[in-house]
């Protein structure tokens, strides 16, 4: 099964979440907002089909 570009972007962020939260104090809500913003920008740029 092929992975969509949107799934790939989410997958790239996933392994960094624990480090960003534990080492840098990022909150899950902040990381979720950043993920949504990445998707918005990628959609706007026509990177998703």
Buried (B, 14 or more C-beta within 10 A) or exposed (E): EEEEEBEEBBEEBEEEBEEBBEEEEBEEEEBEEEBEEBBEEBEEEEEEE
